[in-house]
Amino acid sequence: MASKENSIVSFFQWLTPRFHLLDDLDKPGTIESVQKGGELVGSNLWTLIFAIFIASIGLNVNSTAVIIGAMLISPLMGPIVGVGFAAATNDFDQLKRFLRTLSVATIVSIITSFVYFSLSPISEAQSELLARTTPTIYDALIALFGGATGIIANTRKEKGTAIAGVAIATALMPPLCTAGFGLSQGNLQYFFGAIYLYLINSIFIAIATFIFVRYMDFPKVDWGLYKEKETKVKLYLSIFAFIVIIPSVFTAYQIVRSSFYKGKAEEFIRKEIVTEGRRVLEKNIVYGTKPKVEITLLGSKIDPIQEEELKNKLKYYSMEGTELVLHQDLSTTGLDKLKFEILSEIYQNQMDMVKWNTEMIAKELKIFFPNLVSASFAKTKKFDMNENHYKDTNLFDSEWKKLPTKDEMEKLEAYIQLRSGETEIELITRLEANPKL
């Protein structure tokens, strides 16, 4: 027993030094670095303005590489780290100075991005912009761990490359640019969502800095009789952080719930809807107060009894209360719109239409198939979801007064192969949408 206890003690004695942060600590160098980072005048101010312009362009054209480049040259981390450092060392005067600097940097950044987006001809919100309008608890965690990495790297004698990585991970500039975009478009939802993300990042970088500066025991300013100020600063910082983080927790919870629901819906469609003779042309999964799964099907139809059974099976996929809508008669879904969606979303990359002698072929088809109302033929590309690649195919879409028999289908396919010179033909047949009386 004693031998086992000695082994555990030896293990911890071996392990503890590996987590030690005081061996390579450079306190004078760190204090000097933090003080310089809090200065936003001259070259630092111009660097911030140019970096904001670069980040705004990157967001505008949806270029991740450009956005990363802008974050690397941005001096925004300096005053935020300074706020956390000053609070940890009880330097109330420096805390006010860093807060003023941070406020100026924030205002200048928003004005710069507002000017750019007001002049830019591209006004559509790209995915990189939209990603900065819905902050979650995960953003707070990234900022917390990023801030911890930043202050640890900043206090070393050898700074290394971690600080550059922190500037990218914590993403301070894109939210400010998005806020400027929101103002330029009059979209307050974008503006406040982006400002909220910026606040989360800033606060939790400062908190991480505060924690590790206290842990590394940097010298504190003696407030003497004003000791209560230290308590107030820590209390205000804690309350502000708590208030800011509450909405992000709720947003993250909703995102997790939505992701879980959509995963279950995909599983339901894959296991219960898709069969050998049936495939999904289009699906719309909506999560919210009134969840809904809307599916457009091609192939063998689902009768009312089967549809009711499918609705009862929803509960086994944790989808209680979901409205299941099945579109099987293509004429009920808006034919023109559906044709466009089939060609653009499912079959994609439509190739040149085969040039037939339309009038002659129409006459021949009418003779051979009197119930045929209309038809179209196209060379297309179809994405095979099972094999995960595109296939060339020839699509013959036809509308009938009366659906053709199996024998008629074989004759139709043989006729199209002969007239088009193609061997692979996909036939789509459906009843006339609005039969004439």
URBEL-V541936 format. One record per pair of residues at least 6 apart in sequence whose C-alpha atoms are under 8 Angstrom apart, sorted by the first residue. I is the first residue (numbers start at 1). J is the second residue. D is the distance in Angstrom with one decimal. If there is no record, write none. Layout:
i = {I,I}
j = {J,J}
d = {D,D}
//
This chain:
i = {21,21,22,24,24,25,25,25,26,26,26,27,27,29,29,30,30,30,33,34,34,34,34,35,36,37,37,37,37,37,38,38,38,38,38,39,39,39,40,40,44,45,47,47,47,48,48,48,48,48,48,49,49,49,51,51,51,51,52,52,52,52,52,52,52,53,53,53,54,54,54,55,55,55,55,55,55,55,55,55,56,56,56,56,56,56,56,57,58,58,58,58,59,59,59,59,59,59,60,60,60,60,60,61,62,62,62,62,63,64,67,68,70,71,71,71,71,71,72,72,72,74,74,76,76,76,76,77,77,79,79,79,79,80,80,80,80,80,80,81,81,81,81,81,82,82,82,83,83,83,83,83,84,84,84,84,84,84,85,85,85,85,86,86,86,87,87,87,87,88,88,88,88,88,88,89,89,89,89,89,89,90,90,90,90,90,91,91,106,109,109,110,110,110,110,111,112,113,113,113,113,113,113,114,114,114,114,114,114,115,115,117,117,117,117,118,118,118,123,129,129,130,132,132,132,132,132,132,133,133,133,133,133,133,133,133,133,134,134,134,134,135,135,135,135,135,135,135,136,136,136,136,136,136,137,137,137,137,137,138,139,139,139,139,140,140,140,140,141,142,142,142,143,143,143,143,143,143,143,144,144,144,144,144,145,145,146,146,146,146,147,147,147,147,147,147,147,147,148,148,148,148,149,149,149,150,150,150,151,151,151,151,152,153,153,153,153,154,170,171,172,172,172,175,175,175,175,176,176,176,178,178,178,179,179,179,179,179,179,180,181,181,182,182,182,182,183,196,199,200,200,200,203,204,223,223,258,258,261,261,261,262,262,264,264,264,265,265,265,265,267,268,268,272,273,274,277,277,278,278,278,278,278,279,279,279,280,280,280,280,281,281,281,281,281,281,282,282,282,282,283,283,283,283,284,284,284,284,285,285,285,285,286,286,290,290,290,291,291,291,292,292,292,292,293,293,293,293,294,294,294,294,295,295,295,296,296,296,297,297,297,298,301,302,311,314,314,327,329,330,330,331,331,342,343,343,343,344,346,346,347,347,347,347,348,348,348,348,349,349,350,350,350,350,351,351,351,351,352,352,353,353,353,354,354,354,354,365,366,369,371,371,371,371,371,372,372,372,372,372,373,373,373,373,373,374,374,374,375,375,375,375,376,376,376,376,377,377,377,377,378,378,378,379,379,379,379,380,380,380,380,381,381,381,381,382,382,382,382,383,383,383,384,384,393,393,393,394,394,394,394,395,395,395,395,396,396,396,396,397,397,397,398,398,398,398,399,399,399,399,399,400,400,400,400,401,401,401,402,402,403,403,403,404,413,413,416,416,417,417,417}
j = {152,216,216,156,157,155,156,157,155,156,157,155,218,155,157,154,155,156,154,78,81,82,85,82,78,75,77,78,79,82,78,79,82,98,101,78,79,101,101,105,75,105,73,74,75,73,74,75,76,105,109,108,109,112,70,71,73,74,70,74,109,112,113,173,177,112,113,116,66,67,70,66,67,68,69,70,71,173,174,177,67,113,116,117,174,177,178,66,64,65,66,67,67,126,128,129,174,177,122,123,125,126,129,126,126,127,128,129,128,128,174,168,173,167,168,171,172,173,164,167,168,167,173,102,105,172,173,167,172,98,99,101,102,98,102,202,203,205,206,147,151,205,206,209,95,98,206,94,95,98,99,206,205,206,207,208,209,210,206,209,210,213,92,94,95,95,210,233,234,209,210,211,213,214,220,213,214,218,219,220,221,220,221,222,223,230,220,221,176,176,177,176,177,179,180,180,180,176,177,178,179,180,181,177,179,180,181,183,184,180,184,123,180,181,184,181,184,185,185,174,178,190,174,175,178,193,194,197,175,178,189,190,191,192,193,194,197,193,194,197,251,193,194,196,197,248,251,252,247,248,249,250,251,252,245,248,249,251,252,252,170,197,200,201,200,201,204,245,204,169,170,201,169,170,200,201,202,204,205,201,204,205,207,208,205,208,166,169,170,205,166,170,204,205,206,207,208,209,205,208,209,212,162,163,166,162,163,166,208,209,212,213,212,159,160,162,163,163,201,201,198,201,202,194,195,197,198,194,195,198,190,191,194,190,191,192,193,194,195,191,190,191,188,189,190,191,191,244,244,241,244,245,241,241,229,230,287,288,287,318,319,285,287,317,318,319,285,293,317,319,317,314,317,310,279,280,299,300,297,298,299,300,301,297,298,299,295,296,297,298,295,296,297,298,342,346,295,296,297,346,293,294,295,296,292,293,294,295,291,292,293,294,292,293,321,322,323,321,322,323,322,323,324,325,322,323,324,325,324,325,326,327,325,326,327,326,327,328,326,327,328,328,328,328,324,320,322,333,430,338,430,432,433,348,349,350,380,350,382,383,380,381,382,383,380,381,382,383,380,381,378,379,380,381,378,379,380,381,378,379,377,378,379,377,378,379,420,372,372,408,400,401,402,403,404,398,399,400,401,402,398,399,400,401,432,398,399,400,396,397,398,399,395,396,397,398,394,395,396,397,394,395,396,392,393,394,395,392,393,394,395,390,391,392,393,390,391,392,393,389,390,391,390,391,424,425,426,422,424,425,426,425,426,427,428,425,426,427,428,427,428,429,427,428,429,430,429,430,431,432,433,429,430,431,432,431,432,435,431,432,429,430,431,429,425,427,422,425,423,424,425}
d = {7.9,7.2,6.6,5.7,6.3,5.7,5.1,6.5,5.6,5.6,5.4,6.6,7.0,7.4,7.6,6.3,5.1,7.8,7.9,6.7,7.2,5.7,7.8,7.2,7.8,7.3,7.7,4.0,6.1,7.2,5.3,4.4,6.1,5.9,6.7,8.0,7.6,7.1,6.4,7.4,6.6,7.8,7.3,6.7,7.3,7.9,5.5,6.1,7.4,7.7,7.3,7.3,6.6,6.6,4.9,7.2,6.4,5.7,7.0,7.9,6.2,6.7,6.4,6.8,6.8,6.9,6.5,6.9,6.9,7.1,5.7,6.6,4.8,7.9,7.9,5.2,7.4,7.1,6.5,7.0,7.8,6.1,7.2,7.6,7.5,5.6,7.9,7.7,6.6,7.6,5.0,5.1,6.8,7.1,5.8,5.8,7.5,7.9,6.8,7.9,7.5,6.8,7.7,7.4,5.9,6.9,5.8,7.8,7.9,7.6,7.4,6.1,7.9,6.0,5.7,6.9,7.6,6.4,5.9,6.1,6.6,8.0,7.6,7.7,7.2,7.2,7.7,7.1,7.8,5.3,7.2,6.4,5.5,7.4,6.8,6.1,7.9,7.0,5.9,7.9,7.5,6.9,5.6,6.3,7.4,5.9,7.9,8.0,5.4,5.5,6.5,6.2,7.6,4.1,6.1,7.6,5.1,4.7,7.6,6.1,5.7,6.5,6.8,5.9,5.0,6.2,6.6,7.2,7.7,7.9,4.9,7.4,6.2,5.8,7.6,7.7,7.5,6.7,6.4,4.2,6.0,5.6,5.3,7.3,7.5,6.3,7.1,5.5,7.3,6.3,7.1,5.6,6.3,6.5,4.9,6.6,7.5,7.6,5.1,7.8,7.9,4.8,6.7,7.6,7.9,4.1,5.9,6.5,5.6,7.8,7.8,7.4,7.2,5.7,6.1,7.8,5.3,7.8,7.7,7.6,5.9,7.9,7.0,5.5,6.7,7.2,5.5,7.0,7.6,7.6,7.7,5.4,7.6,7.8,4.4,4.8,7.4,5.8,7.5,7.6,7.5,7.0,7.7,7.2,5.2,5.9,7.2,7.9,7.7,4.1,6.0,7.6,5.4,4.7,6.9,4.8,4.9,7.6,5.7,7.2,8.0,7.5,7.3,6.9,5.8,6.1,6.3,7.4,7.9,7.1,6.3,8.0,7.7,5.2,7.6,5.0,7.5,5.5,5.4,7.8,4.9,5.4,7.1,5.5,7.9,7.2,5.3,6.6,6.1,6.9,7.2,7.8,7.1,4.1,7.0,7.9,5.3,6.1,7.2,4.9,6.0,6.9,7.1,7.6,7.0,6.8,5.3,5.9,7.9,5.7,7.3,7.8,7.5,5.5,7.0,6.2,6.4,7.2,6.4,7.7,6.1,6.7,7.5,4.7,6.4,6.4,5.7,6.6,6.6,6.8,7.0,6.8,5.9,6.4,4.2,7.1,7.9,5.3,6.2,7.0,7.8,7.5,6.1,7.4,5.0,4.6,6.2,7.9,7.8,8.0,6.7,7.1,6.6,7.6,7.9,8.0,6.0,7.9,7.1,7.7,7.2,6.7,7.5,5.8,7.2,7.5,7.3,7.5,7.5,7.6,8.0,7.5,6.8,7.3,7.9,6.9,5.7,5.7,6.9,5.7,4.3,5.3,7.7,5.9,5.5,6.4,6.9,6.0,4.7,6.3,7.6,5.5,5.6,6.4,6.9,6.7,5.8,5.0,7.3,7.9,7.2,5.6,4.4,6.3,7.8,5.8,5.0,6.5,7.8,6.0,4.7,6.5,5.1,6.3,7.6,7.0,7.7,7.0,4.9,6.4,5.2,4.6,6.1,7.6,7.0,6.2,5.1,6.2,6.1,4.6,6.0,7.7,6.2,5.1,6.0,6.0,4.5,6.2,7.2,6.1,5.3,6.7,6.5,7.9,6.6,6.1,7.5,6.9,8.0,7.7,7.7,7.9,5.2,7.7,7.7,6.7,7.9,7.6,6.4,6.6,6.3,5.3,4.0,6.1,7.1,5.8,6.4,7.6,6.6,5.9,7.8,6.7,4.6,6.2,7.5,5.6,5.4,7.5,7.5,6.7,7.3,5.2,6.2,7.2,6.3,6.9,7.8,7.6,6.6,7.9,5.5,5.1,5.9,7.9,7.9,7.3,6.2,4.5,6.4,7.9,7.5,5.4,5.1,6.5,7.1,5.7,5.2,7.2,7.0,5.5,4.2,6.3,8.0,5.8,5.3,6.5,7.2,5.7,4.6,6.5,5.7,5.3,6.8,7.5,6.1,4.6,6.4,6.1,5.5,6.0,7.0,6.1,5.5,4.7,5.9,5.4,5.2,6.4,6.7,5.7,4.3,6.2,6.0,6.9,6.5,6.7,7.1,7.6,6.5,5.0,6.0,6.2,5.0,6.3,7.5,7.1,6.0,5.0,6.1,6.2,4.8,6.3,7.7,6.0,5.0,6.6,5.9,5.1,5.6,5.3,7.9,7.1,6.0,4.8,5.2,5.8,5.4,7.2,6.3,7.9,7.0,6.6,6.2,7.9,6.9,7.6,7.8,7.9,5.6,7.8,7.3}
//
